[in-house]
Amino acid sequence: MFVKVALLAGALVVASICIWYFSIPTESDILVLDKSVMTVILDDIPATREDAISVAQGRIINATGVPKRNFDRYFKLIDPSHTQFQWQLVYNVTGNPDLTVFVVKKILPEEGFSISDEYIMGMVGRDYFDAHFKRKSFESNTAYYSYIYGYSHNPGDIELSMWVRLGNDRSVTGQHVVTSPQEITVSEEQAIDIGRKNGLKDPLSAAPVLVGGKICWRVVWQHSPTEQDYDNQTVYGFDVHCTTGEVIGEHRYIRPTTAPPPPIQTGQITSLIEKLGFEDVEDGAMIQVNVMNSIDETFSVVKTFGRTVVKEGTIENADLALWIDRDIILNALESDDVVCYLQDNATSRNVIVELHKSMVLLQKKGYMSLYERVKK
């Protein structure tokens, strides 16, 4: 009888521990977005509000992993609007900044070139455009051209690359083209002579360039700068207007400064974390990653609806903080096996882990599998 009572009591204790363990909240339904704007480009935009909402919802679900049945729990549409070329749908998102989804009508090459052609012709005229511009390609809403000028002073033509960039609303958002009908009347030899008369020393070379919408000869002293050149900021080149011969710009030797190492990027942290096996942890797992011996880069890593989201900046209520040396990150990513590299090179000086949650909660979230993977 005593044995049966003892076994029953033991079973109850085990059951109580299990109930307590599995009742610990893990924030598994946490939603973290890594962007506040999404763009959906279609050959034709939806004709109705309902169709536009359906497209936007589908893209959000695909990007976030939030189940369709739970969509309204996290996303509330607050401001749908549209123009001829796009729908704009703004969602209020639980625990995140608002999310704007643009459903945009794609700019096809013929339409893009037509808009860009008209823009250039508005500045230089149709005849000048037809004589000197040749379409090359239309990519990423940018029309690329070859500008060709039949140049009688030298064999062959002068050719420059020019472009016009369009926004989704079909407006011009950037350009690198001639802004007036210009003739090339100054020869390469004349430009070099102008540079020489303005103090440049031989040997000199010249090449056509586009500067602020003006075609110029860039005349340059073929010379390796000395310390004295850097101290005096010696002039080594001029931009000579191809029509007037006017010097419209100068170039000086400026001592190069030692650039700081490039900052660690979000993509590098994402790659590092994924190669460590972060996909094995449970939704709701959160890590603060701080890069040491760098420029104070800080990243938050969150497992949300099956996705690993890495964002710049800090995160509240992180499970643990990871301090890792910049060189360790770079060398690990360049190695054939990130885990093996860290096993062989991580020390208490270049990798530091601070636990912010109980071991029970960390184990429940799946961190033990990460630990087992990287420990020697």
BELHULIN-V515633 format. One record per helix or strand. SS is the DSSP state (H for helix, E for strand). FROM is the first residue (numbers start at 1). TO is the last residue. If there is no record, write none. Layout:
((SS:FROM:TO) (SS:FROM:TO))
This chain:
((H:2:23) (E:37:42) (H:49:64) (H:68:74) (E:75:82) (E:86:93) (E:99:105) (H:109:124) (H:126:132) (E:133:139) (E:142:149) (E:158:166) (E:172:176) (H:188:197) (E:204:211) (E:214:221) (H:227:232) (E:235:241) (E:247:252) (H:266:275) (H:278:280) (E:286:292) (E:298:304) (E:307:312) (E:320:325) (H:326:334) (H:338:345) (E:351:355) (H:359:364) (H:367:374))
